[in-house]
Amino acid sequence: MGRQQQILDLAREKGIIRAEDVEAVGISRNYLYRMHKEGLLEKRAVGLYALQEAPVAENSSLAEVARRLPHAVVCLISALSYHGSPPRFLF
């Protein structure tokens, strides 16, 4: 299997991939840039790539943050919004 196919399979599996994900399987991060130029991958944000045909969901921005900062915690209003609970303020 070629390196580009490995990256495409990784993108199908994870949804959004980073250079670190590609390097973890022994492939140079330069492939991401080339594949983006060839139209095989879409650059979603700095350092984040996804398949061209991957849908952009309502919570894609939360997924991008989770991929960029794996140890981050979604909290407060963002978490309430994601889980469908409107914030309630008691005054």
N, CA, C and O of each residue as an XYZ file, in Angstrom:
364
protein
N       0.856     -1.180      0.000
C       0.000      0.000      0.000
C       0.898      1.237      0.000
O       1.874      1.306      0.747
N       0.557      2.213     -0.846
C       1.332      3.437     -0.936
C       1.095      4.368      0.241
O       0.126      4.220      0.985
N       1.981      5.314      0.394
C       1.875      6.269      1.506
C       0.610      7.122      1.404
O      -0.050      7.376      2.412
N       0.274      7.562      0.202
C      -0.939      8.369      0.055
C      -2.171      7.564      0.466
O      -3.065      8.094      1.126
N      -2.221      6.307      0.084
C      -3.368      5.471      0.458
C      -3.419      5.279      1.970
O      -4.502      5.255      2.555
N      -2.258      5.141      2.606
C      -2.223      5.018      4.066
C      -2.796      6.270      4.720
O      -3.544      6.182      5.694
N      -2.445      7.433      4.184
C      -2.942      8.693      4.740
C      -4.449      8.809      4.519
O      -5.174      9.242      5.415
N      -4.921      8.429      3.343
C      -6.363      8.469      3.073
C      -7.120      7.533      4.009
O      -8.185      7.889      4.514
N      -6.581      6.352      4.242
C      -7.210      5.413      5.181
C      -7.229      5.980      6.595
O      -8.214      5.829      7.318
N      -6.142      6.630      6.984
C      -6.062      7.253      8.307
C      -7.099      8.369      8.439
O      -7.734      8.510      9.483
N      -7.267      9.160      7.379
C      -8.262     10.241      7.394
C      -9.675      9.673      7.467
O     -10.532     10.250      8.136
N      -9.934      8.559      6.796
C     -11.262      7.922      6.885
C     -11.522      7.420      8.301
O     -12.640      7.514      8.807
N     -10.491      6.893      8.927
C     -10.622      6.338     10.276
C     -10.823      7.431     11.326
O     -11.699      7.320     12.183
N     -10.004      8.493     11.258
C     -10.018      9.518     12.301
C     -10.902     10.716     11.991
O     -11.316     11.429     12.905
N     -11.195     10.948     10.722
C     -11.989     12.119     10.348
C     -11.120     13.328     10.077
O     -11.091     13.841      8.958
N     -10.425     13.776     11.078
C      -9.501     14.910     10.964
C      -8.133     14.407     11.405
O      -8.000     13.788     12.460
N      -7.112     14.680     10.585
C      -5.768     14.204     10.927
C      -4.798     15.368     11.048
O      -4.993     16.436     10.467
N      -3.747     15.127     11.821
C      -2.682     16.103     12.027
C      -1.379     15.528     11.506
O      -1.290     14.332     11.228
N      -0.382     16.362     11.374
C       0.937     15.910     10.943
C       1.472     14.857     11.908
O       2.133     13.911     11.480
N       1.200     15.005     13.186
C       1.670     14.049     14.183
C       1.082     12.662     13.942
O       1.750     11.655     14.178
N      -0.169     12.605     13.470
C      -0.816     11.323     13.188
C      -0.103     10.605     12.051
O       0.103      9.393     12.099
N       0.270     11.366     11.032
C       0.945     10.804      9.869
C       2.354     10.341     10.248
O       2.793      9.261      9.854
N       3.042     11.165     11.007
C       4.398     10.806     11.420
C       4.408      9.604     12.358
O       5.386      8.857     12.396
N       3.336      9.411     13.112
C       3.254      8.274     14.031
C       3.246      6.935     13.298
O       3.616      5.910     13.870
N       2.823      6.943     12.027
C       2.841      5.708     11.234
C       4.025      5.683     10.274
O       4.074      4.859      9.361
N       4.984      6.594     10.486
C       6.232      6.578      9.737
C       6.209      7.265      8.382
O       7.008      6.939      7.503
N       5.292      8.218      8.207
C       5.187      8.939      6.939
C       5.515     10.411      7.179
O       5.102     10.987      8.185
N       6.251     11.010      6.263
C       6.629     12.419      6.380
C       5.396     13.320      6.289
O       4.475     13.053      5.517
N       5.393     14.378      7.080
C       4.288     15.342      7.061
C       4.190     16.085      5.736
O       3.157     16.690      5.447
N       5.236     16.052      4.932
C       5.212     16.713      3.626
C       4.141     16.135      2.709
O       3.653     16.827      1.815
N       3.774     14.881      2.922
C       2.716     14.270      2.118
C       1.389     15.002      2.292
O       0.613     15.101      1.341
N       1.119     15.512      3.481
C      -0.132     16.233      3.723
C      -0.235     17.462      2.824
O      -1.277     17.714      2.219
N       0.851     18.220      2.742
C       0.875     19.417      1.914
C       0.665     19.045      0.451
O      -0.133     19.672     -0.247
N       1.388     18.015     -0.013
C       1.251     17.580     -1.412
C      -0.158     17.100     -1.720
O      -0.724     17.435     -2.761
N      -0.708     16.328     -0.826
C      -2.059     15.797     -1.052
C      -3.100     16.909     -1.028
O      -4.114     16.831     -1.721
N      -2.850     17.941     -0.231
C      -3.741     19.103     -0.223
C      -3.659     19.830     -1.565
O      -4.685     20.208     -2.130
N      -2.449     20.026     -2.074
C      -2.269     20.687     -3.371
C      -2.901     19.886     -4.504
O      -3.393     20.466     -5.472
N      -2.892     18.554     -4.392
C      -3.472     17.691     -5.422
C      -4.990     17.565     -5.294
O      -5.635     16.966     -6.154
N      -5.566     18.125     -4.226
C      -7.005     18.072     -4.035
C      -7.508     16.814     -3.359
O      -8.712     16.556     -3.350
N      -6.602     16.020     -2.788
C      -7.014     14.796     -2.107
C      -7.449     15.050     -0.671
O      -8.285     14.326     -0.129
N      -6.880     16.080     -0.059
C      -7.229     16.446      1.314
C      -7.629     17.911      1.364
O      -7.147     18.732      0.584
N      -8.505     18.216      2.281
C      -8.927     19.598      2.521
C      -8.256     20.076      3.798
O      -8.219     19.355      4.795
N      -7.730     21.284      3.768
C      -7.124     21.868      4.964
C      -8.244     22.549      5.743
O      -8.788     23.559      5.298
N      -8.586     21.998      6.903
C      -9.682     22.531      7.720
C      -9.240     23.696      8.589
O     -10.007     24.628      8.830
N      -8.009     23.637      9.054
C      -7.422     24.687      9.889
C      -5.918     24.475      9.843
O      -5.442     23.530      9.214
N      -5.176     25.336     10.495
C      -3.725     25.198     10.510
C      -3.359     23.836     11.096
O      -3.651     23.542     12.255
N      -2.712     23.015     10.270
C      -2.267     21.711     10.728
C      -3.317     20.625     10.788
O      -3.021     19.521     11.245
N      -4.546     20.898     10.342
C      -5.622     19.913     10.385
C      -6.136     19.631      8.978
O      -6.456     20.554      8.230
N      -6.213     18.362      8.627
C      -6.627     17.955      7.288
C      -7.735     16.916      7.378
O      -7.808     16.144      8.334
N      -8.604     16.910      6.358
C      -9.686     15.921      6.267
C      -9.889     15.581      4.799
O      -9.393     16.275      3.911
N     -10.619     14.510      4.558
C     -10.952     14.142      3.190
C     -11.824     15.225      2.566
O     -12.612     15.872      3.255
N     -11.676     15.416      1.258
C     -12.481     16.426      0.554
C     -13.972     16.167      0.750
O     -14.747     17.099      0.962
N     -14.372     14.888      0.679
C     -15.794     14.563      0.748
C     -16.328     14.453      2.173
O     -17.511     14.174      2.372
N     -15.464     14.670      3.163
C     -15.910     14.584      4.556
C     -16.892     15.711      4.861
O     -16.610     16.874      4.571
N     -18.035     15.376      5.440
C     -19.030     16.414      5.732
C     -18.569     17.347      6.847
O     -17.832     16.945      7.747
N     -19.007     18.571      6.772
C     -18.757     19.534      7.841
C     -20.002     19.532      8.725
O     -21.068     19.987      8.310
N     -19.861     19.027      9.922
C     -20.990     18.902     10.839
C     -21.146     20.169     11.676
O     -20.285     21.048     11.680
N     -22.247     20.231     12.367
C     -22.533     21.384     13.219
C     -21.454     21.578     14.280
O     -21.120     22.709     14.634
N     -20.916     20.483     14.778
C     -19.907     20.558     15.840
C     -18.488     20.321     15.325
O     -17.628     19.871     16.081
N     -18.236     20.614     14.066
C     -16.906     20.413     13.491
C     -15.846     21.228     14.212
O     -14.710     20.776     14.359
N     -16.202     22.417     14.660
C     -15.209     23.243     15.346
C     -14.767     22.589     16.657
O     -13.602     22.707     17.038
N     -15.679     21.903     17.350
C     -15.289     21.185     18.567
C     -14.373     20.013     18.229
O     -13.435     19.722     18.971
N     -14.643     19.340     17.111
C     -13.783     18.232     16.680
C     -12.391     18.747     16.334
O     -11.393     18.094     16.639
N     -12.321     19.906     15.703
C     -11.028     20.484     15.354
C     -10.236     20.836     16.609
O      -9.030     20.594     16.669
N     -10.894     21.395     17.593
C     -10.209     21.717     18.853
C      -9.734     20.434     19.526
O      -8.622     20.383     20.051
N     -10.566     19.406     19.512
C     -10.188     18.140     20.141
C      -8.973     17.513     19.457
O      -8.129     16.913     20.123
N      -8.879     17.646     18.145
C      -7.727     17.095     17.422
C      -6.476     17.936     17.669
O      -5.374     17.398     17.780
N      -6.646     19.242     17.754
C      -5.491     20.118     17.948
C      -4.969     20.041     19.377
O      -3.759     20.058     19.602
N      -5.874     19.957     20.336
C      -5.506     19.921     21.760
C      -6.141     18.689     22.402
O      -7.198     18.800     23.022
N      -5.520     17.523     22.266
C      -6.129     16.271     22.723
C      -6.483     16.234     24.215
O      -7.371     15.480     24.613
N      -5.816     17.020     25.031
C      -6.090     16.995     26.467
C      -7.000     18.142     26.907
O      -7.198     18.360     28.102
N      -7.546     18.869     25.943
C      -8.432     19.983     26.271
C      -9.773     19.449     26.782
O     -10.144     18.305     26.521
N     -10.477     20.294     27.507
C     -11.785     19.935     28.051
C     -12.804     20.955     27.566
O     -12.612     22.161     27.715
N     -13.881     20.460     26.988
C     -14.973     21.342     26.573
C     -15.856     21.538     27.797
O     -16.361     20.576     28.375
N     -16.034     22.788     28.179
C     -16.794     23.012     29.408
C     -17.722     24.215     29.278
O     -17.728     24.923     28.271
N     -18.481     24.411     30.302
C     -19.413     25.521     30.444
C     -20.409     25.594     29.299
O     -21.040     24.589     28.970
N     -20.562     26.745     28.693
C     -21.613     26.965     27.695
C     -21.404     26.099     26.460
O     -22.378     25.636     25.866
N     -20.155     25.869     26.059
C     -19.896     25.000     24.900
C     -20.384     23.579     25.170
O     -21.002     22.961     24.302
N     -20.115     23.063     26.351
C     -20.564     21.718     26.702
C     -22.086     21.664     26.792
O     -22.700     20.708     26.318
N     -22.693     22.672     27.391
C     -24.156     22.706     27.478
C     -24.786     22.755     26.089
O     -25.771     22.066     25.822
N     -24.227     23.553     25.231
C     -24.735     23.661     23.866
C     -24.600     22.335     23.131
O     -25.526     21.913     22.439
N     -23.467     21.682     23.276
C     -23.233     20.401     22.605
C     -24.236     19.348     23.071
O     -24.737     18.570     22.259
N     -24.529     19.316     24.358
C     -25.427     18.315     24.916
C     -26.897     18.724     24.859
O     -27.774     17.986     25.307
N     -27.155     19.901     24.305
C     -28.532     20.310     24.100
C     -29.227     20.934     25.288
O     -30.452     21.052     25.289
N     -28.487     21.331     26.285
C     -29.088     21.951     27.465
C     -28.850     23.447     27.414
O     -27.699     23.883     27.392
N     -29.905     24.242     27.395
C     -29.695     25.697     27.380
C     -29.152     26.169     28.724
O     -29.532     25.639     29.769
N     -28.272     27.155     28.703
C     -27.761     27.653     29.992
C     -28.874     28.349     30.766
O     -29.700     29.057     30.190
N     -28.883     28.139     32.069
C     -29.882     28.771     32.937
C     -29.143     29.605     33.980
O     -28.248     29.132     34.680
N     -29.544     30.812     34.045
C     -28.903     31.718     34.981
C     -29.882     32.068     36.085
O     -31.023     32.441     35.815
N     -29.446     31.952     37.305
C     -30.276     32.296     38.449
C     -29.772     33.617     39.020
O     -28.611     33.756     39.406
N     -30.682     34.568     39.057
C     -30.309     35.876     39.609
C     -31.213     36.225     40.737
O     -31.067     37.288     41.339
